[in-house]
Amino acid sequence: MTPFLGMMSLQPDTGLAPNAVAVRVRALLACVLLCVAAPGSAQQTGSLAALSDTLEALSERVGPAVVQIFVSGYAIGGGLVPSAEPLVSPQRGSGAGVILDPAGYIITNAHVVAGATRVQVVLPVTTVVGAERRSILRPRGRLVGAQVVGTDSETDLAVLKVQVNDRLPFLELGDSESLRPGQLVMAFGSPLGLENSVSFGVVSAVARQLRPEDPMIYIQTDASINPGNSGGPLVDVDGRVVGISTFILSQSGGSEGLGFAAPSNIVRRVYEQILQHGRVRRGAIGARVQTVTPELAEGLGLAQDWGVILADVYPAGPAAAAGLRVGDIVLTMDGKLMENARQFEVNLYPRGVGETVRVEVLRGDQRTVYTVSPVERPGDPDRFQQMVRPAEHLVSRLGILGLNLTADVAPMLPGLRTRQGVVVAASTQQAPRFRDGQLLPGDVIRALNGRSIGNLTGLRAALDELGAGHAVVLQVDRGGELRYVSFVLEE
């Protein structure tokens, strides 16, 4: 698959190649800034008009690859605050997406299609180069059905597929690591249901984290983003997708100039893995890293008082197999200087199973490069969520979404001591108050009050035989270790 910058036959006849558009945007902006000192001058007016024309051309080229998404399905009650809302309720919603492949593959946000039983996509009407536009009111695009290929809740990304016979316009993913604060970007989407809206701004920051130790990072922009922009592309002046609009921070509920987008380099890896595996297989190298502090450097006699140190290398893990040791100072990862542990985790985060990572370390006064092959991260709590459908997999009296332990699911849970039961895929806020711990994603319920549980039907039947006030003791297999989890039925 070799995507290009939109279908050339659908681009307006600007007389400019994509790179030429980018160069012209930058040159015109510089000219506009220089003309600010001479307000009202003919030069300023001309520069602003030229900048406007160029941005219009960019919008015309990007727009045909941006879609509106409509979903209907079920919403699952969740969160930490008790609510009177039902456990599962019907929902309708909308968002945006961008076509990344002419065969009809679309990237959007996972929360746009969460719980969906039906997904439809509006494909914009495109025009032929040179065709005269007769009305500013464009006809509504084609409404087609879409299939969810896979989702990844950790990055809040999803891949859809529409079945069409014709070749669709699409966009190319750019390099988000090349972004710098102050660069111009445009956000496309359908805010509040307003199809094909465009906003303009700058990159405010390139690596925002929701939590200090969170490996997922976001591009921050002041381009106006509102509900309905979710899943739409953030593009640079080359018309390449550098991010997928995901969320905003707001006190009013509307745009306040604090929009956040998943970086395109992370989007690319998630997109490719979902196409290949149907899910994301995140890599782990079997090591724990810490930031080198002056105290650590002095106490351990390190050669430098900054950087990253391997605090632990797990036996039989990929890092140990490659030759890495506790106390090694990590200098670079794939040639990139590692200055702290957070940077190390952020750069390792997108790496998938089957890739390799070149790690240069300092051991004493010796520099050595090791090649590490990540394995799938154990115990990924999100690995089952894309497999469940609320209407089919809800066990309401336990407040869980469960899966039968089938031949497809079992390999995702190595070390189990049982080959039948119900896998806990996710919990809802209506889960009972357990007295012996709690149910976690990946737990396998194998018995209830001493009665063997083979599947979801058996689990529901066993719960239905018990009334309010009865004790329930679940025998759970958690990674090969058996334990009991108990509670009292309230209704």
DRENDO-1510 file (C-alpha; in Angstrom, 1 decimal, always signed):
<recs>
REC; n; res; u; v; w
REC; 1; MET; +0.0; +0.0; +0.0 .
REC; 2; THR; +1.5; +3.3; -1.1 .
REC; 3; PRO; -0.9; +6.1; -0.3 .
REC; 4; PHE; -0.5; +9.5; -2.0 .
REC; 5; LEU; -1.7; +13.0; -1.3 .
REC; 6; GLY; -5.3; +12.6; -2.4 .
REC; 7; MET; -6.5; +11.6; -5.9 .
REC; 8; MET; -5.0; +14.0; -8.4 .
REC; 9; SER; -8.1; +13.9; -10.6 .
REC; 10; LEU; -10.1; +15.3; -7.7 .
REC; 11; GLN; -7.8; +18.1; -6.8 .
REC; 12; PRO; -8.6; +21.7; -7.7 .
REC; 13; ASP; -6.4; +22.9; -10.6 .
REC; 14; THR; -4.1; +25.2; -8.5 .
REC; 15; GLY; -1.1; +24.7; -10.7 .
REC; 16; LEU; +0.8; +23.8; -7.5 .
REC; 17; ALA; +2.3; +20.4; -6.5 .
REC; 18; PRO; +1.7; +19.5; -2.8 .
REC; 19; ASN; +5.2; +20.6; -1.7 .
REC; 20; ALA; +4.8; +23.8; -3.7 .
REC; 21; VAL; +1.6; +24.6; -1.8 .
REC; 22; ALA; +3.5; +24.1; +1.5 .
REC; 23; VAL; +6.3; +26.4; +0.4 .
REC; 24; ARG; +3.9; +29.0; -0.8 .
REC; 25; VAL; +1.9; +28.9; +2.5 .
REC; 26; ARG; +5.1; +29.5; +4.5 .
REC; 27; ALA; +6.3; +32.2; +2.1 .
REC; 28; LEU; +3.0; +34.0; +2.1 .
REC; 29; LEU; +2.7; +33.9; +5.9 .
REC; 30; ALA; +6.1; +35.4; +6.2 .
REC; 31; CYS; +5.2; +38.1; +3.8 .
REC; 32; VAL; +2.0; +38.8; +5.8 .
REC; 33; LEU; +3.9; +39.2; +9.0 .
REC; 34; LEU; +6.3; +41.6; +7.4 .
REC; 35; CYS; +3.4; +43.6; +6.1 .
REC; 36; VAL; +1.8; +44.0; +9.5 .
REC; 37; ALA; +4.0; +47.1; +10.0 .
REC; 38; ALA; +2.2; +48.7; +7.0 .
REC; 39; PRO; -1.5; +48.4; +7.7 .
REC; 40; GLY; -3.8; +49.0; +4.8 .
REC; 41; SER; -1.1; +48.8; +2.2 .
REC; 42; ALA; -1.7; +47.2; -1.2 .
REC; 43; GLN; +1.1; +44.8; -0.5 .
REC; 44; GLN; -0.5; +43.6; +2.7 .
REC; 45; THR; -3.9; +43.2; +1.0 .
REC; 46; GLY; -2.4; +41.1; -1.8 .
REC; 47; SER; -0.4; +38.9; +0.6 .
REC; 48; LEU; -3.5; +38.2; +2.7 .
REC; 49; ALA; -5.5; +37.3; -0.4 .
REC; 50; ALA; -2.8; +35.0; -1.7 .
REC; 51; LEU; -2.6; +33.3; +1.7 .
REC; 52; SER; -6.4; +32.9; +1.7 .
REC; 53; ASP; -6.3; +31.4; -1.8 .
REC; 54; THR; -3.6; +28.9; -0.9 .
REC; 55; LEU; -5.4; +27.7; +2.3 .
REC; 56; GLU; -8.6; +27.3; +0.2 .
REC; 57; ALA; -6.7; +25.1; -2.3 .
REC; 58; LEU; -5.3; +23.0; +0.6 .
REC; 59; SER; -8.8; +22.7; +2.0 .
REC; 60; GLU; -10.2; +21.6; -1.4 .
REC; 61; ARG; -7.6; +18.9; -1.7 .
REC; 62; VAL; -8.0; +17.5; +1.8 .
REC; 63; GLY; -11.8; +17.7; +2.1 .
REC; 64; PRO; -12.7; +14.8; -0.2 .
REC; 65; ALA; -10.9; +12.3; +2.1 .
REC; 66; VAL; -12.6; +13.4; +5.3 .
REC; 67; VAL; -15.8; +11.6; +6.2 .
REC; 68; GLN; -18.7; +12.0; +8.6 .
REC; 69; ILE; -19.5; +8.9; +10.8 .
REC; 70; PHE; -22.9; +8.0; +12.3 .
REC; 71; VAL; -23.3; +5.2; +14.8 .
REC; 72; SER; -26.2; +3.6; +16.7 .
REC; 73; GLY; -25.8; +1.0; +19.4 .
REC; 74; TYR; -25.5; +0.8; +23.2 .
REC; 75; ALA; -23.7; +2.8; +25.8 .
REC; 76; ILE; -22.3; +1.0; +28.8 .
REC; 77; GLY; -22.6; +2.7; +32.2 .
REC; 78; GLY; -19.1; +3.3; +33.6 .
REC; 79; GLY; -16.9; +5.6; +35.7 .
REC; 80; LEU; -16.4; +6.0; +39.4 .
REC; 81; VAL; -19.4; +8.0; +40.4 .
REC; 82; PRO; -22.7; +6.1; +40.9 .
REC; 83; SER; -25.4; +7.0; +38.5 .
REC; 84; ALA; -29.1; +6.4; +38.0 .
REC; 85; GLU; -28.5; +5.6; +34.3 .
REC; 86; PRO; -29.2; +2.1; +33.1 .
REC; 87; LEU; -26.4; -0.4; +32.8 .
REC; 88; VAL; -26.8; -0.5; +29.0 .
REC; 89; SER; -28.8; +2.1; +27.1 .
REC; 90; PRO; -29.4; +2.9; +23.4 .
REC; 91; GLN; -27.3; +5.6; +21.9 .
REC; 92; ARG; -26.8; +7.5; +18.7 .
REC; 93; GLY; -23.7; +9.5; +17.9 .
REC; 94; SER; -21.5; +11.0; +15.2 .
REC; 95; GLY; -17.9; +11.9; +14.6 .
REC; 96; ALA; -15.4; +12.2; +11.8 .
REC; 97; GLY; -12.8; +10.1; +10.1 .
REC; 98; VAL; -10.2; +10.2; +7.3 .
REC; 99; ILE; -9.7; +7.8; +4.5 .
REC; 100; LEU; -6.1; +6.4; +4.5 .
REC; 101; ASP; -6.5; +3.9; +1.7 .
REC; 102; PRO; -8.4; +4.1; -1.6 .
REC; 103; ALA; -9.9; +0.7; -0.9 .
REC; 104; GLY; -12.0; +2.3; +1.8 .
REC; 105; TYR; -10.0; +2.0; +5.1 .
REC; 106; ILE; -10.8; +4.8; +7.5 .
REC; 107; ILE; -9.1; +5.9; +10.8 .
REC; 108; THR; -11.3; +7.4; +13.5 .
REC; 109; ASN; -11.5; +7.5; +17.3 .
REC; 110; ALA; -12.5; +4.3; +19.2 .
REC; 111; HIS; -14.9; +6.3; +21.3 .
REC; 112; VAL; -16.8; +7.3; +18.2 .
REC; 113; VAL; -17.8; +3.7; +17.5 .
REC; 114; ALA; -17.8; +2.3; +21.0 .
REC; 115; GLY; -20.8; +0.0; +21.6 .
REC; 116; ALA; -22.0; +0.5; +18.0 .
REC; 117; THR; -24.2; -2.1; +16.4 .
REC; 118; ARG; -24.5; +0.0; +13.2 .
REC; 119; VAL; -21.9; +2.3; +11.6 .
REC; 120; GLN; -22.6; +4.4; +8.6 .
REC; 121; VAL; -20.2; +6.8; +6.8 .
REC; 122; VAL; -21.0; +9.8; +4.6 .
REC; 123; LEU; -18.5; +10.0; +1.7 .
REC; 124; PRO; -18.2; +13.6; +0.5 .
REC; 125; VAL; -19.2; +14.5; -3.0 .
REC; 126; THR; -16.1; +15.1; -5.1 .
REC; 127; THR; -15.7; +17.3; -8.1 .
REC; 128; VAL; -13.6; +16.9; -11.2 .
REC; 129; VAL; -10.7; +19.3; -11.8 .
REC; 130; GLY; -11.8; +22.4; -13.6 .
REC; 131; ALA; -15.5; +21.8; -13.0 .
REC; 132; GLU; -17.4; +25.0; -12.4 .
REC; 133; ARG; -19.0; +25.3; -9.0 .
REC; 134; ARG; -22.6; +26.4; -9.5 .
REC; 135; SER; -23.7; +26.6; -5.9 .
REC; 136; ILE; -22.0; +27.2; -2.6 .
REC; 137; LEU; -24.4; +24.6; -1.1 .
REC; 138; ARG; -22.9; +21.3; -1.9 .
REC; 139; PRO; -25.0; +18.1; -2.3 .
REC; 140; ARG; -24.9; +15.7; +0.6 .
REC; 141; GLY; -22.5; +12.8; +0.1 .
REC; 142; ARG; -23.2; +9.1; -0.2 .
REC; 143; LEU; -24.3; +7.3; +2.9 .
REC; 144; VAL; -22.7; +3.8; +3.0 .
REC; 145; GLY; -22.4; +1.1; +5.6 .
REC; 146; ALA; -19.1; +0.5; +7.4 .
REC; 147; GLN; -17.5; -2.3; +9.3 .
REC; 148; VAL; -15.3; -1.9; +12.4 .
REC; 149; VAL; -12.1; -3.7; +11.6 .
REC; 150; GLY; -10.6; -3.2; +15.0 .
REC; 151; THR; -10.3; -0.7; +17.9 .
REC; 152; ASP; -7.6; +0.2; +20.4 .
REC; 153; SER; -8.9; +1.9; +23.5 .
REC; 154; GLU; -5.5; +2.8; +24.9 .
REC; 155; THR; -4.9; +5.2; +22.0 .
REC; 156; ASP; -8.6; +5.8; +21.4 .
REC; 157; LEU; -8.2; +4.8; +17.7 .
REC; 158; ALA; -10.3; +2.6; +15.4 .
REC; 159; VAL; -10.2; +1.4; +11.8 .
REC; 160; LEU; -13.3; +1.1; +9.7 .
REC; 161; LYS; -13.8; -0.3; +6.2 .
REC; 162; VAL; -16.5; +0.8; +3.7 .
REC; 163; GLN; -17.5; -1.5; +0.8 .
REC; 164; VAL; -17.3; +0.6; -2.4 .
REC; 165; ASN; -16.5; -0.3; -6.0 .
REC; 166; ASP; -14.7; +2.9; -6.9 .
REC; 167; ARG; -11.3; +4.2; -5.8 .
REC; 168; LEU; -11.7; +6.7; -3.0 .
REC; 169; PRO; -9.6; +9.9; -2.4 .
REC; 170; PHE; -7.3; +9.5; +0.6 .
REC; 171; LEU; -4.6; +11.2; +2.6 .
REC; 172; GLU; -1.1; +10.3; +3.5 .
REC; 173; LEU; +0.1; +10.1; +7.1 .
REC; 174; GLY; +2.9; +12.6; +7.9 .
REC; 175; ASP; +5.8; +12.5; +10.4 .
REC; 176; SER; +4.5; +13.8; +13.7 .
REC; 177; GLU; +8.0; +13.8; +15.2 .
REC; 178; SER; +9.0; +16.5; +12.8 .
REC; 179; LEU; +6.3; +18.9; +14.2 .
REC; 180; ARG; +7.4; +21.9; +16.2 .
REC; 181; PRO; +5.4; +24.4; +18.2 .
REC; 182; GLY; +4.2; +27.3; +16.1 .
REC; 183; GLN; +3.7; +25.3; +12.9 .
REC; 184; LEU; +0.5; +25.8; +11.0 .
REC; 185; VAL; -2.2; +23.1; +11.0 .
REC; 186; MET; -5.8; +22.7; +9.9 .
REC; 187; ALA; -8.4; +20.6; +11.7 .
REC; 188; PHE; -11.1; +18.9; +9.6 .
REC; 189; GLY; -14.3; +17.3; +10.8 .
REC; 190; SER; -18.0; +17.7; +11.6 .
REC; 191; PRO; -18.2; +19.7; +14.9 .
REC; 192; LEU; -21.7; +19.4; +16.4 .
REC; 193; GLY; -22.8; +17.6; +13.3 .
REC; 194; LEU; -21.8; +20.4; +10.9 .
REC; 195; GLU; -20.3; +18.4; +8.0 .
REC; 196; ASN; -17.0; +19.3; +6.3 .
REC; 197; SER; -15.9; +22.1; +8.7 .
REC; 198; VAL; -12.4; +23.4; +8.6 .
REC; 199; SER; -10.5; +25.4; +11.3 .
REC; 200; PHE; -7.0; +26.8; +11.3 .
REC; 201; GLY; -4.3; +27.2; +14.0 .
REC; 202; VAL; -0.9; +26.3; +15.2 .
REC; 203; VAL; +0.8; +23.5; +17.0 .
REC; 204; SER; +0.9; +24.6; +20.7 .
REC; 205; ALA; +2.9; +21.6; +21.9 .
REC; 206; VAL; +4.1; +18.3; +20.5 .
REC; 207; ALA; +4.1; +15.8; +23.4 .
REC; 208; ARG; +1.4; +16.4; +26.0 .
REC; 209; GLN; +0.6; +13.7; +28.5 .
REC; 210; LEU; -2.6; +13.3; +30.5 .
REC; 211; ARG; -0.6; +11.8; +33.4 .
REC; 212; PRO; +3.1; +12.2; +34.2 .
REC; 213; GLU; +3.9; +8.5; +33.6 .
REC; 214; ASP; +1.5; +8.0; +30.7 .
REC; 215; PRO; +3.4; +6.7; +27.6 .
REC; 216; MET; +0.6; +8.0; +25.3 .
REC; 217; ILE; +1.3; +11.5; +24.1 .
REC; 218; TYR; -0.8; +14.1; +22.2 .
REC; 219; ILE; -0.3; +17.0; +19.9 .
REC; 220; GLN; -1.8; +20.2; +21.4 .
REC; 221; THR; -3.3; +22.8; +19.0 .
REC; 222; ASP; -5.3; +26.0; +19.2 .
REC; 223; ALA; -7.2; +25.1; +16.0 .
REC; 224; SER; -10.9; +25.0; +16.9 .
REC; 225; ILE; -12.0; +21.5; +17.8 .
REC; 226; ASN; -15.4; +20.7; +19.2 .
REC; 227; PRO; -17.6; +17.6; +19.8 .
REC; 228; GLY; -18.0; +16.0; +16.3 .
REC; 229; ASN; -14.4; +16.7; +15.3 .
REC; 230; SER; -13.5; +13.4; +17.0 .
REC; 231; GLY; -11.6; +11.2; +14.6 .
REC; 232; GLY; -11.1; +14.0; +12.1 .
REC; 233; PRO; -7.6; +14.7; +10.7 .
REC; 234; LEU; -5.2; +17.4; +11.8 .
REC; 235; VAL; -3.2; +18.2; +8.7 .
REC; 236; ASP; +0.0; +20.2; +8.1 .
REC; 237; VAL; +0.6; +22.7; +5.2 .
REC; 238; ASP; +1.6; +19.7; +3.0 .
REC; 239; GLY; -1.9; +18.3; +3.4 .
REC; 240; ARG; -0.5; +15.3; +5.3 .
REC; 241; VAL; -2.3; +13.9; +8.4 .
REC; 242; VAL; -0.1; +14.7; +11.4 .
REC; 243; GLY; -2.7; +13.8; +14.0 .
REC; 244; ILE; -6.2; +12.5; +14.7 .
REC; 245; SER; -8.3; +14.9; +16.8 .
REC; 246; THR; -9.3; +13.1; +20.0 .
REC; 247; PHE; -10.4; +15.4; +22.8 .
REC; 248; ILE; -10.4; +18.9; +24.2 .
REC; 249; LEU; -9.9; +20.5; +27.6 .
REC; 250; SER; -12.7; +23.0; +28.2 .
REC; 251; GLN; -14.6; +24.7; +31.1 .
REC; 252; SER; -17.5; +25.6; +28.9 .
REC; 253; GLY; -17.8; +22.4; +26.9 .
REC; 254; GLY; -16.8; +24.1; +23.7 .
REC; 255; SER; -13.5; +24.9; +22.1 .
REC; 256; GLU; -11.2; +27.1; +24.2 .
REC; 257; GLY; -8.0; +26.6; +22.2 .
REC; 258; LEU; -7.0; +23.4; +24.0 .
REC; 259; GLY; -7.4; +20.6; +21.4 .
REC; 260; PHE; -5.5; +17.4; +21.4 .
REC; 261; ALA; -4.7; +14.9; +18.6 .
REC; 262; ALA; -3.1; +11.5; +18.6 .
REC; 263; PRO; +0.2; +11.8; +16.7 .
REC; 264; SER; +0.4; +10.4; +13.3 .
REC; 265; ASN; +3.4; +8.2; +14.1 .
REC; 266; ILE; +1.4; +6.4; +16.8 .
REC; 267; VAL; -1.7; +6.4; +14.5 .
REC; 268; ARG; +0.4; +4.7; +11.7 .
REC; 269; ARG; +1.5; +1.8; +14.0 .
REC; 270; VAL; -2.0; +1.2; +15.4 .
REC; 271; TYR; -3.5; +1.4; +11.9 .
REC; 272; GLU; -1.0; -1.1; +10.5 .
REC; 273; GLN; -1.3; -3.6; +13.4 .
REC; 274; ILE; -5.1; -3.5; +13.2 .
REC; 275; LEU; -5.0; -4.2; +9.5 .
REC; 276; GLN; -2.6; -7.1; +10.1 .
REC; 277; HIS; -3.8; -8.6; +13.3 .
REC; 278; GLY; -7.3; -7.1; +14.0 .
REC; 279; ARG; -5.9; -5.7; +17.2 .
REC; 280; VAL; -2.8; -4.0; +18.6 .
REC; 281; ARG; +0.0; -6.2; +19.9 .
REC; 282; ARG; +2.1; -3.9; +22.0 .
REC; 283; GLY; +5.7; -4.8; +22.6 .
REC; 284; ALA; +7.6; -5.0; +25.9 .
REC; 285; ILE; +11.3; -5.7; +26.3 .
REC; 286; GLY; +11.2; -7.0; +29.9 .
REC; 287; ALA; +13.0; -4.2; +31.6 .
REC; 288; ARG; +12.3; -1.4; +34.1 .
REC; 289; VAL; +14.0; +2.0; +33.5 .
REC; 290; GLN; +14.6; +5.0; +35.8 .
REC; 291; THR; +15.8; +8.5; +35.2 .
REC; 292; VAL; +19.4; +9.0; +36.3 .
REC; 293; THR; +19.6; +11.7; +39.0 .
REC; 294; PRO; +22.7; +13.3; +40.5 .
REC; 295; GLU; +22.1; +11.2; +43.6 .
REC; 296; LEU; +21.9; +7.9; +41.7 .
REC; 297; ALA; +25.0; +8.9; +39.7 .
REC; 298; GLU; +27.0; +9.7; +42.8 .
REC; 299; GLY; +25.9; +6.7; +44.8 .
REC; 300; LEU; +26.4; +4.2; +42.0 .
REC; 301; GLY; +29.5; +5.8; +40.6 .
REC; 302; LEU; +28.0; +6.4; +37.2 .
REC; 303; ALA; +29.8; +8.1; +34.4 .
REC; 304; GLN; +27.1; +10.6; +33.9 .
REC; 305; ASP; +24.4; +12.3; +36.1 .
REC; 306; TRP; +21.6; +12.3; +33.5 .
REC; 307; GLY; +19.9; +9.8; +31.2 .
REC; 308; VAL; +18.3; +6.4; +31.7 .
REC; 309; ILE; +19.4; +3.5; +33.8 .
REC; 310; LEU; +18.1; -0.1; +33.7 .
REC; 311; ALA; +16.9; -0.7; +37.2 .
REC; 312; ASP; +15.7; -4.2; +36.4 .
REC; 313; VAL; +16.0; -6.7; +33.6 .
REC; 314; TYR; +13.5; -9.5; +33.9 .
REC; 315; PRO; +15.0; -13.0; +33.7 .
REC; 316; ALA; +14.1; -14.8; +30.4 .
REC; 317; GLY; +12.8; -11.5; +28.9 .
REC; 318; PRO; +13.9; -10.0; +25.6 .
REC; 319; ALA; +16.2; -7.5; +27.2 .
REC; 320; ALA; +18.0; -10.3; +29.1 .
REC; 321; ALA; +18.2; -12.5; +26.1 .
REC; 322; ALA; +19.8; -9.7; +24.1 .
REC; 323; GLY; +22.5; -9.2; +26.8 .
REC; 324; LEU; +21.3; -6.1; +28.7 .
REC; 325; ARG; +22.0; -6.0; +32.4 .
REC; 326; VAL; +20.9; -4.2; +35.5 .
REC; 327; GLY; +22.9; -0.9; +35.9 .
REC; 328; ASP; +23.4; -0.3; +32.1 .
REC; 329; ILE; +22.9; +3.3; +31.1 .
REC; 330; VAL; +20.8; +3.6; +28.0 .
REC; 331; LEU; +22.3; +6.2; +25.7 .
REC; 332; THR; +20.2; +5.9; +22.6 .
REC; 333; MET; +17.2; +4.0; +21.2 .
REC; 334; ASP; +17.4; +3.6; +17.4 .
REC; 335; GLY; +19.9; +6.4; +17.3 .
REC; 336; LYS; +17.8; +8.8; +19.3 .
REC; 337; LEU; +19.3; +10.3; +22.5 .
REC; 338; MET; +17.5; +9.1; +25.6 .
REC; 339; GLU; +17.5; +11.8; +28.3 .
REC; 340; ASN; +15.0; +10.4; +30.8 .
REC; 341; ALA; +12.9; +7.4; +31.6 .
REC; 342; ARG; +9.7; +9.0; +30.4 .
REC; 343; GLN; +11.2; +9.6; +27.0 .
REC; 344; PHE; +12.3; +6.0; +26.8 .
REC; 345; GLU; +8.8; +4.7; +27.6 .
REC; 346; VAL; +7.2; +7.1; +25.1 .
REC; 347; ASN; +9.5; +6.0; +22.3 .
REC; 348; LEU; +9.1; +2.3; +23.2 .
REC; 349; TYR; +5.3; +2.5; +23.5 .
REC; 350; PRO; +4.4; +2.3; +19.8 .
REC; 351; ARG; +6.7; -0.6; +19.1 .
REC; 352; GLY; +4.9; -3.8; +18.2 .
REC; 353; VAL; +5.6; -7.5; +18.4 .
REC; 354; GLY; +7.9; -8.5; +15.5 .
REC; 355; GLU; +9.8; -5.2; +15.4 .
REC; 356; THR; +13.4; -4.7; +16.7 .
REC; 357; VAL; +14.8; -2.0; +18.8 .
REC; 358; ARG; +18.5; -1.0; +18.8 .
REC; 359; VAL; +19.6; +0.1; +22.3 .
REC; 360; GLU; +23.0; +1.6; +22.8 .
REC; 361; VAL; +24.2; +1.3; +26.4 .
REC; 362; LEU; +27.1; +2.4; +28.5 .
REC; 363; ARG; +28.5; -0.3; +30.8 .
REC; 364; GLY; +31.4; +1.0; +32.8 .
REC; 365; ASP; +33.4; +2.8; +30.1 .
REC; 366; GLN; +32.3; +0.5; +27.2 .
REC; 367; ARG; +29.6; +1.5; +24.7 .
REC; 368; THR; +27.7; -1.4; +23.1 .
REC; 369; VAL; +24.6; -1.6; +20.9 .
REC; 370; TYR; +22.1; -4.4; +21.5 .
REC; 371; THR; +19.2; -5.4; +19.3 .
REC; 372; VAL; +16.1; -6.3; +21.3 .
REC; 373; SER; +13.0; -8.0; +19.9 .
REC; 374; PRO; +9.9; -7.0; +21.9 .
REC; 375; VAL; +7.3; -9.6; +22.9 .
REC; 376; GLU; +3.7; -8.9; +23.4 .
REC; 377; ARG; +3.0; -7.0; +26.6 .
REC; 378; PRO; +1.6; -9.3; +29.2 .
REC; 379; GLY; -1.8; -8.7; +30.8 .
REC; 380; ASP; -2.9; -5.9; +28.5 .
REC; 381; PRO; -6.2; -4.9; +30.1 .
REC; 382; ASP; -7.7; -3.7; +26.8 .
REC; 383; ARG; -7.1; -6.8; +24.7 .
REC; 384; PHE; -10.6; -8.2; +24.9 .
REC; 385; GLN; -12.7; -5.0; +24.7 .
REC; 386; GLN; -12.9; -4.9; +20.9 .
REC; 387; MET; -14.2; -8.4; +21.0 .
REC; 388; VAL; -17.4; -7.8; +23.0 .
REC; 389; ARG; -20.8; -6.5; +22.1 .
REC; 390; PRO; -22.9; -5.2; +25.1 .
REC; 391; ALA; -26.2; -6.8; +24.0 .
REC; 392; GLU; -24.6; -10.2; +23.7 .
REC; 393; HIS; -21.9; -10.3; +26.3 .
REC; 394; LEU; -23.4; -8.5; +29.3 .
REC; 395; VAL; -23.7; -10.4; +32.6 .
REC; 396; SER; -25.8; -7.8; +34.4 .
REC; 397; ARG; -25.8; -9.4; +37.9 .
REC; 398; LEU; -22.0; -9.3; +37.9 .
REC; 399; GLY; -21.7; -5.9; +36.1 .
REC; 400; ILE; -19.3; -7.4; +33.6 .
REC; 401; LEU; -18.9; -8.0; +29.9 .
REC; 402; GLY; -17.8; -11.6; +29.5 .
REC; 403; LEU; -16.4; -13.8; +26.7 .
REC; 404; ASN; -16.5; -17.6; +26.4 .
REC; 405; LEU; -13.1; -19.1; +26.7 .
REC; 406; THR; -12.8; -20.3; +23.2 .
REC; 407; ALA; -9.9; -21.6; +21.1 .
REC; 408; ASP; -9.5; -18.0; +19.8 .
REC; 409; VAL; -9.4; -16.4; +23.2 .
REC; 410; ALA; -7.3; -18.9; +25.1 .
REC; 411; PRO; -4.0; -18.1; +23.4 .
REC; 412; MET; -4.4; -14.5; +24.7 .
REC; 413; LEU; -4.2; -15.9; +28.3 .
REC; 414; PRO; -1.1; -17.9; +28.7 .
REC; 415; GLY; -0.6; -20.0; +31.8 .
REC; 416; LEU; -4.2; -20.7; +32.5 .
REC; 417; ARG; -5.1; -23.9; +34.5 .
REC; 418; THR; -8.5; -24.3; +32.9 .
REC; 419; ARG; -9.7; -24.5; +29.3 .
REC; 420; GLN; -13.3; -23.5; +29.9 .
REC; 421; GLY; -15.1; -20.7; +31.7 .
REC; 422; VAL; -16.0; -17.0; +31.2 .
REC; 423; VAL; -13.3; -14.4; +30.6 .
REC; 424; VAL; -13.9; -11.0; +32.1 .
REC; 425; ALA; -13.5; -8.5; +29.3 .
REC; 426; ALA; -14.5; -5.3; +31.1 .
REC; 427; SER; -16.4; -4.1; +34.2 .
REC; 428; THR; -19.1; -1.5; +34.6 .
REC; 429; GLN; -19.9; +0.8; +37.4 .
REC; 430; GLN; -22.8; -1.5; +38.4 .
REC; 431; ALA; -20.4; -4.3; +39.4 .
REC; 432; PRO; -21.1; -5.5; +43.0 .
REC; 433; ARG; -19.0; -4.8; +46.0 .
REC; 434; PHE; -16.7; -7.7; +46.1 .
REC; 435; ARG; -15.3; -8.7; +49.5 .
REC; 436; ASP; -12.2; -10.5; +48.4 .
REC; 437; GLY; -10.6; -8.2; +45.8 .
REC; 438; GLN; -12.3; -7.6; +42.5 .
REC; 439; LEU; -12.7; -9.0; +39.0 .
REC; 440; LEU; -10.1; -7.8; +36.6 .
REC; 441; PRO; -9.9; -8.0; +32.8 .
REC; 442; GLY; -8.4; -11.3; +31.9 .
REC; 443; ASP; -9.8; -13.2; +34.9 .
REC; 444; VAL; -11.5; -16.5; +34.0 .
REC; 445; ILE; -14.6; -17.4; +36.1 .
REC; 446; ARG; -14.4; -21.2; +36.3 .
REC; 447; ALA; -16.9; -21.9; +39.1 .
REC; 448; LEU; -19.8; -20.3; +41.1 .
REC; 449; ASN; -20.5; -21.6; +44.6 .
REC; 450; GLY; -18.6; -24.8; +43.7 .
REC; 451; ARG; -20.5; -25.3; +40.5 .
REC; 452; SER; -18.4; -25.5; +37.3 .
REC; 453; ILE; -19.0; -22.7; +34.8 .
REC; 454; GLY; -18.5; -23.6; +31.2 .
REC; 455; ASN; -19.7; -20.6; +29.3 .
REC; 456; LEU; -21.8; -17.4; +29.5 .
REC; 457; THR; -25.1; -19.3; +29.4 .
REC; 458; GLY; -24.1; -21.4; +32.4 .
REC; 459; LEU; -22.9; -18.4; +34.3 .
REC; 460; ARG; -26.2; -16.5; +33.8 .
REC; 461; ALA; -28.2; -19.6; +34.7 .
REC; 462; ALA; -26.3; -20.1; +37.9 .
REC; 463; LEU; -26.8; -16.5; +38.9 .
REC; 464; ASP; -30.5; -16.5; +38.0 .
REC; 465; GLU; -31.1; -19.4; +40.5 .
REC; 466; LEU; -30.0; -17.1; +43.4 .
REC; 467; GLY; -32.1; -14.4; +45.0 .
REC; 468; ALA; -31.2; -11.2; +46.8 .
REC; 469; GLY; -29.1; -11.7; +49.9 .
REC; 470; HIS; -27.5; -14.9; +48.7 .
REC; 471; ALA; -23.7; -15.2; +48.9 .
REC; 472; VAL; -21.9; -15.7; +45.6 .
REC; 473; VAL; -18.4; -17.1; +45.6 .
REC; 474; LEU; -16.6; -17.1; +42.3 .
REC; 475; GLN; -13.5; -19.3; +41.7 .
REC; 476; VAL; -11.3; -17.3; +39.3 .
REC; 477; ASP; -8.2; -18.3; +37.3 .
REC; 478; ARG; -5.9; -15.3; +37.1 .
REC; 479; GLY; -2.9; -16.1; +35.0 .
REC; 480; GLY; -2.7; -19.6; +36.3 .
REC; 481; GLU; -3.3; -18.7; +40.0 .
REC; 482; LEU; -6.7; -19.7; +41.5 .
REC; 483; ARG; -8.5; -17.4; +43.9 .
REC; 484; TYR; -12.0; -16.8; +45.3 .
REC; 485; VAL; -13.9; -13.6; +44.8 .
REC; 486; SER; -17.1; -13.2; +46.8 .
REC; 487; PHE; -20.1; -10.8; +47.2 .
REC; 488; VAL; -23.7; -10.8; +48.3 .
REC; 489; LEU; -26.4; -10.4; +45.7 .
REC; 490; GLU; -28.4; -7.2; +46.2 .
REC; 491; GLU; -31.2; -8.0; +43.8 .
</recs>
